[in-house]
């Protein structure tokens, strides 16, 4: 039902944009019909991508990437046009001549520029985000933790791209590597396809740990668990591990993110003599976990990725991106190592995170 409603709204949005262009630029027949037809064609390609994105259909190798780009351009463009239409209400009183034409022209130019920027931002920028956090009870001076999240590997994700990401992670020489969910949007465990993507490069002296995200359950969580079992990666399903005799690493299944009892029980199993890293795909769990004096790493939000979600997450959501503190606990919420759907980001970037956990010095 949700998918049907989404596609109906999607088609309606493309028709709205087409009619706005026709009305704003006063496009006459037969060209106005052509604009609507092109809008419906774009909606059909994007809708097909939503419906068939997890099936192994040959035609999706071309239509899939194009469909996601059209979806991203649609999201940005309809946001700009709606904002422009709201601003245009002021012309009821101002009564500027040809206001509708210039408003449509402005919205069109801004949409094109924003879409081009969002595409280039993903294609060019992937930063190494370095942060330092002080923690209590750390028996060594420091531990380096590399974190990746939201890879969203699908049927048309290039193995070359993922290998480059893993090369960057390996070059950080972290003591621990953590993977905070939404790794796969298709089953790459079949025929050991994960080997093409370079997952075997993820090695760290104190271990490599992972937790599930919501997309693992859409794809098949058994495939996710089997893949990492073959690689020797510890998937933390509501459990805690003391690694290297220096730090606890705890993690929950995404399917249990609302379960307060499971979260607290998982954290209570940690050795209290040592600090705890808590892996949870969704940042909302921090409201519960913060009572246990932990350092949490989460993903899921993509820092909004593109409008209109970017607007909603930045201005109306409790957690979006960055460092958050509650009580004695700290969370770093990453923007994600890649993206979901449209290969586009607006005013945020893809990132690999390197956290240096330092032993908190006693106050003199």
N, C-alpha and C positions, 0 to 999 in steps of 0.2 A: 504493500500500500504506500509506504514511504517513497519507494522508488518511482511509482506511478505518479505520485504528487509532485516529486522533484522534476520529472521529465515534462509534466504538464506546465509547471511554472517556468521551466527552461524554454519551452517552445513559446509560451506567452511572452517571455522576456525578449526573445529575438523578434517577435512580431512587433512588440512595443518599440524597440529600437528602429526597426524598419519604418514604421509609421511616423516616428519622430523625425527621421531623416527626410522622408517624403514631405511631411508637413513643414518642417523648418526650412528646407531648401526649395519648397514649392516645386517639387519634381513632378512633371506632367506625364500622362500616358504616352507611350507604353513603358517608359523607363521606370515609373513608380512601381509597376507590376514586377519588373525585373529586380528591383531592390527587395521587395517582399519575398520573391522566389529565392534570391540569394540568402536572405535571412533564414528562410525555412530549410534550405539546404545545409547551412552551417549548423542549425539546430539538430537536423537529422544526423549529421556526422558526429556531433557531440553526444547526442542521445544514444547513438549506437555504441559509442565508446563506453558509456556508463553501463549499458546492458551487457556487452560482450567482453568487458575488459579482463575477465578471469578465464575465459575460454580460449583454447589454442586454435584460433581461426587464422588462416593465412592472410585474409584481407585486413586483419587488425594490425599487422605489422606496419602498414602504411597509415590506415585510418586512425589507429589508436593514438599515436603521438600528435597527429593533426587535430584529432578530436579534443584532446586535452588542451592544446594550445587555444583552440576556438572557445573552449569552456572558460579558460582564464581570461581571454580577451572579452568574452561576454560579461563575466563577473565585474571586471574593471569598468567596461563601457557603460553597463546599466547603472552602476553606482554613480559614475560621473553624470550621466543624463538625469538620474533622479534628483541628485543634488542641484543640478542646473535648473530643473523644473521647479524645485522648491524656491530657489533664489528668484526665478522668473516671476513668481507671484507678486514680487515687489513692483513689477511693471504695471500692475493694475492701477497703482497710484502715480507712478512716474511717467508712464505713457511715452516711452522712448520710441522713436520711429524705427521700424525694421528690427525691433528688439529680438523677436523670435528667431529671425535669420542669424543674427550675430551670436545669440545664445547657443544655437545649434552648431554654428561654426566653431565657437569656442570649445564646446563640449566634445566635438569630433576631434579637434586638434589635440586637446588634453588627453583624450582616450588613446589616441595613436601614440603619443609620446610616453604615456604611462605604461602601455603595453610593451613598447620597444625597450623601455628601461627595465621593466620586470623580467623580460626574456634575457637581456644582456647581463643583468645582475646575477642570474643563476648560471649562465654560461661562463662568466668570467671570475666571479668571486666565490671563494670558499676559504674562510679564515680559520686560523688556529686561535681559539679563544683561551687565553691563559688567565687563571684566577688562583689566588692563594687564600686558603682558609685555615684558621687556627683551631685546633681541636684539643680537648683535654685527654689525658691518659695515653697519649701516643708514646710508645716506648723507644722510638727512634726519632731523629731530628725531623725527618720529613718522608712522605710517601707521595709519589706521583701517580695520579689516576687519569687515564685517558678514557673519555666517554664519547660514544657515538649513539645516535638515535635516529629513528624515522628514515631509514634507508629506502623503504618502499620499493623493493626490487620487484618489477613486474615482467611481463613477457617480452617487452621491447627495451628493457634496461640493458645497456651495453656492459658486458663484463670488463671491458677496458676502463670504463669510468669507475666502476667499483674497485677494481685493482689499484687505480691511482689513489683512491681514498685510503685503502688499507696500507698502501706504501707510506702515505703521510702519517698514519697512525703508528706504524712500526718504527718510523724514524724518530718518534717522540721518546722512545726507550722508556716507556712508563713501567712502573712496578706492577700496576694492575690495569687491566682493560675491562670496561663495563659497556654493555650493550643494552640500551634502555627501551627496547620494544619497537614494534612496527618495522621489522627487518624485511619481511616478505609480503608481497601481494599476489604471489603465485607459488606453486610448489616447486622449489628448485632443488629439493632433496631427491626427486625422481631421477634415476640414472646418475646420481651424484653430480648433478649440474652445478651445485654450489662450489665445486672445485674450480670451475671456470672463473668464478668471481673473486677468487683469491682469499677466501675465508681462512685458509690454513696459515696465512701470514700473521694472523692475530695471535701473538704469543707474548706472555709477560711472566716474569719470575714468580710473582705472587698469585698468578691465575687470571683467567678470563672468565667473566661472569655475565649472564644475560637474564633478562626477564621478558615475559610476553607483553605485547601491546594488543590493542583491540583488533588490529588487522591480522594478527596471527590466528585469531579465531574465525575470521572470515575465510581465510585461506585453508586452514587446517592445522590446528595446534600440534597434532601428532607429527606432522612433517617437520615442523619447527624444532620440536624436541629431538626427533631422530637425527636431524642434520647436525645439531650441536653436540649430540652424544657422540657421533662419529668423529667430530673435531676435537673432542675432549674439553669442550666449553661447558662449564657448570651452569645449567639453567636453574635459577632459584625459584621454586614453586612454594611460596609461603614457608621459607626456611632461612636459616642463618648459618654462615660458615666463618670460622675463625681461621684466617689465612696468614701464614708466616709467623704465627705467634705474635702478631702486631696489631691486627685490626679485624673487626667483624664486617662481613659483607652480607647484608640481608636483602631479601627481595620477595615481592608478592606477584601472584598471577594477576593479570589485568582484570580477569573476570571477577576477582574478589576485591576490587578497588573501593567498593562502598562498604565492605564488611569490616566494621570497626574491630570486632572481636578477633578476626584473623590477623589484621595488621598489628594489633597490640600483642597478640600471642607470638607472632613471628619475631617482633622486636624484643620481647621478654626472654626469648631463647638465646639472645646474644650474651657473650661473656662480659659482665659489667666492669671487668678490669681494663677493658680496651674500648676505644671509640668505635662507632658503628656508622658505616656507609649504608644508606637505605635506598634501594633501587625500586622505583615505582614509575611505570609509564605515565601515569596521570598525576599532575601536581596537586589535585584536590586532596589526595591522601595526606598531604603535609599538615592539614588541620588536625588530623588524628595523631600522626606520628611525632609531631613536634613535642609532645609531652614526654618523650623518651630521650631527649637530648641527643639527636642524631644529625648527620649530614646527609641530606636527601638529594638525589639526582633524578630528574624527571624530563620528559619530552612531551610529545602529543600535540602541543598547541601550535607548533611551527611559527611561533611569534605572529600568528595571524596570517602569514604568507602573502595573501593579496586581498584587496577590498572585494566585497564588503566585510569579510571575516576580519580583516586587519583592523577595521574601524571598531567592530564589536568587541574584539579581544583587547584592544588598547584602552578603550574608554569605559567598557561596561563589565569586564570580567575581573575576578579577584587575582588570577594569575595569568600572565602572558609570556614574559621572558625576563631572565636575569636572576639576580640574587634576592632572596626573600628571607626574612628573619622572624621567627616567632619564639618567644621565650629564649631558651638557650640553644635552640636548634636553628640550622641554616639549610636552605634549599637552593640549589642552582637549577634553574629551568632552562634547558637549552632550546634554541630555535630549530634544532634538527640538522642532521648531516646532509640530507637531501630535501625532498619535498614530496607531497602527494599530488597526483593529478597533473595540473598544469605546471610545466617547468618554468615557473615564474615566482618572483618574490618582489614585494613592494616595501621599501624602507626597512628591510631586514635581510639577513644573509644566511646562507648555509654555513655550518660551523662544525669543527671537531674541537672538543673541549679537553684541555689539559689542566687538571686541578692539582695543585700542590698543597697537600695537607701538612701543616707544620705543627710541631708540638707547642702547645700553649705554655708560655713561660709563666712561672708563678710570680704574682705581684710582690714587689719588694716591700 
